[in-house]
């Protein structure tokens, strides 16, 4: 079955439309879930389009929406998102707590080695200059850092205590 790339491109170009950021009554973002699922269902074929979109995304809503699509793709087991680190890294110094949380979630699942330093920088920034009145981004950022440390501990213990003695 051939994927309709024109429809896929249209859906990706609409990322950011209809996104509601957290507010005093809701401590999370809302998205167009139907559009998200349509993009996610295309799997790896959608990645080049999302990559192109994120390279030029310039509003918080569009960036957060693109990142949440990637996060959902990771949950579905889509491969290749770790290869998008060069594009994702453009958001490493963004101070938006919404972008930081989405990015931390992706880094937590991909464990791209180059993301460990930026995660620590995000956590330090949130510790000394918290900027979200609606939720604590440090929870997700710290969780991502813990996942990196846990993964490294497993690798180190396997080297120290090989199973095949």
Secondary structure, DSSP 8 states (H G I E B T S, - for coil): ----HHHHHHHHHTTTTT-B--BTTBSS-B--HHHHHHHHTTTHHHHHHHHHHHHH--SHHHHHHHHHHHHHHHHTT-S-GGGGHHHHGGGTT---HHHHHHHHHHHHHH--TTHHHHHHHHHHHHHHS---SSS-HHHHHHHHHHHHHHHHHHHHHHHHS-S--
